[in-house]
């Protein structure tokens, strides 16, 4: 039980799978979709890191779900791909049985691989605010390749991310953009968030925050546990982006 209501779970059918998700209520109508990353990530990651509780406390409700091969949804990763993850998110957005409807236009958070899925969703949905956390991007050749050795071979090619379509997509984005990067990210080169920010020339607002001393896996836990003042400052920046009050640089 939270201060603003009970966390509610839901199921969404996708192909032969059942996507497992949940809704964290809040005190306003603002309601964001949160997409998790790859590896051991799941929808629980944003709760453990302190992000979803902090959003809830600041009046932003959130919906998140476990992609195929992750969390309670389970299944083998080989039945999924980066492209499938985007389509899974589209199924959740379109689902009629969501506990509560998402804000329209959408507010989307994406972490790591989920950031690329979030960027791709701007091609098919109206998105008011996009918050990209330690964002990974991928070249088109990897998009629909099932997770496994072939996919790994493509993305491990030196600077394969430089051939991504992410910057071209963001060049057409007209909402609010906030990119949060980690100073010591061994997974995502800082050149990626820099390029993404520069590409978003039509964005209503665009900001990049590089968190000093943070790495790819522990950005929010580092701030919430060790630097609470900085955590609050970053959450204020996030809420500004969500509500459209970030200043244009």
N, C-alpha and C positions, 0 to 999 in steps of 0.2 A: 504494500500500500504506500502510495506517495502522498505528499502534501496536497496534490491537486487531483488525485483520483487513482484508480487502480490501473495498473498496466494490463492491457487486454491483448490476447493472442488471436491470430487468424491463420487460415489456410488459403492458398491460392493454387489452383490447378495450372500446371504448365507441362505440356506434352504428357509423358507418363509419370511425372513427378508431382509431389505436393510441396509447394514452397511454404515454409513455416516462417511466420513473421509476428511482430507485435507493435502495439501502439502505446506510446507514452503520452498521456494527456497533459494539457496545460490550461492556463486560465484565459487564453485568447484563441481566436480563430486561425492564427498562424500555424501552419502544419507542414513540416518539412519531410522529405524522403531522404534517408541516409543509406548510402551504398558502401558496403565494407570492401576490404582489400582481398588479396590472395593469401596463399600459404595457410597459416593456422587461424586466419581471421574469421569472424562471424559477426552477426548482428550484436552479439554480446560485447564485442570489442569496444564499441563506442559508449557502452554503459560502464564497463570496467575502467575506461580511461577517464571518466568523469564528464565526457562531452554531453551525453544525453541528459543526465541529471542537471547539468548546468544550464542547458537549453530550457529544460522544463521549468527550472526555477526562475528563468527570465521570460517566461510566457510563450515559449516556442514548443509546440507539440511535435512529436516525431513518429514516423513509421519507418521500420527497417525490417529486412527479411534475410534469411540465410540462403545464399546462392547454392545451386547444386554442388555437392561435394563438401559442403560446409555446415557446421552447426547441426541444428535439429532437422534440417532438410535432408542432409546426408546424401548418399549415392556416391558413385565414383566420379572423380574429376574428369575422367576420359569421356564422360557423357556431356561435358560442357566445354565452353570456349569463351573467349572474350566477347564474341558476338552473341553467343547464347546468353551471357550474363546481361547484356543490354536488353535482349528480348525478354528475359525473366523480369527485369525491372519494368518493362512496358506492360507485361501481364499484371504485375501488381498495381501499376498506375490505373490500368483499365478495369481492374476487378470490381465487380458490383457488391462483393461481400466484405469489403474493407470495413472495419469497425467504424471508422470515421473518414470522410473524404479528404484527400490532400488539397492543399491550397491551390487555387488556379488564378493566375499562372503559377507554375510549379516553383518550389524552393528545393534545391537538390544539393546535398552534401555528398562528396565522393572522396574516399581515402585510397591512396595508392592505385591499384588497378581500377578500383571503383571510381576514381576521378576520371579516367578515360571513358568509362561507361556513362558517367554524368555528362561529359562533353558531347558524346554521341547522341544523347537524348535531346540535346538542344536542336538537333536537326529535325526532329519529329514532334516536338512539344514546345509550347511557349513556356519559357523559363524566366522567371523574374530575378532570381538570385542563384548564383552558382558558387559554392564554397568547395575548393579543391585542396585537399590535405595531403602533403607529400605525394604530389601527383605523378603517376606513371603514365606514359603514353606508348602507343604501339603502332608499328607500321601496318598498312592494310593487308600485306601478305600473311600476317599472323592472326588476323581478326577471327576467322572462322575455322582455324586449325584446332582440333581437339587438344586439350591440355595433355601434355606428355612429351616424349623425346623430340618429336618434330617441332612442336611449338617452342620448346626450350632452345632448340638449335637456331631457330629464327631470331628470337629475341636476344640471344647471347652473342650474336654477331656484333662486332664493335660498332658502337653508335647507331645501332639499328633504329633507335628511337628518333633519329634525325629525319627519317623518312616517313614519320607519322603524319597523318592528316589532321591531327589535333589543332595545330596552329591555324590551318585553313578554315576549320570549322569555327574556331573561336573568333576569327576575323569577321564573322557575320553575327556574332552574339551581341545583343543590345541591352541585356539586363545588367545587374550588378555582379561583379566578379571579385572574389577574395581568394587569394592563393596563400596557403600556409606551408612553408618549407622548413626543413631542419638543417641547421648549419653543418652538422656532421653526418649527413645522410649518405651511407655507403651503398645504397640501392639506387637512389634517384639523384643524378648530378644536378647541381644548382643551376646549370645552364637550362634545364628543362623548364622550371618555373619562370625563369627570366624570359625565355622565348614565349611561353604561353601568355605572360602578362603583356609583352610588347605586341603580340599579335591581335589582342582584343581591342582594336582601335575604335570600334563602334560601341563598346560597352558604355552603359550609363555611368558606371563608376568602376574602377579597377585598382586593386591594391595588392601588394605582395608583402607578407610578413615572414621574415626569416627568424626562427627561434634559435637564439644563441645557445650553444652547448647541447642541443637536442640531436637525437639520431632518428632513424626511420621508424623504429618500433615504439619509442617511448616519449614522443613529443608532449602529448597531453598529460600523461602520468607525471612527467618531470615537472611540469608547471603546476599542476593541481596539488601535488604532494610536497614540492620543495620551494616553489616560487608563486605563492597564491596571489600576490598583487599583480604579477605579470599574467597569471591565468585569468584574473578578472578583467584585465585590460584587453586581452585577446578575445574573451567572450563578449565584451562590449563591442569590439570591432566586428565580430561575427553577427551579433544582433543588429548592428547598424546596416550591414550588408543585407541581411534578411529583410529588414524593413525599408530598405531603399534610401537610407539617410547617410550613406558614405559619401564624403566629398570627392568630386572628380579631380584627379591629379593634374 
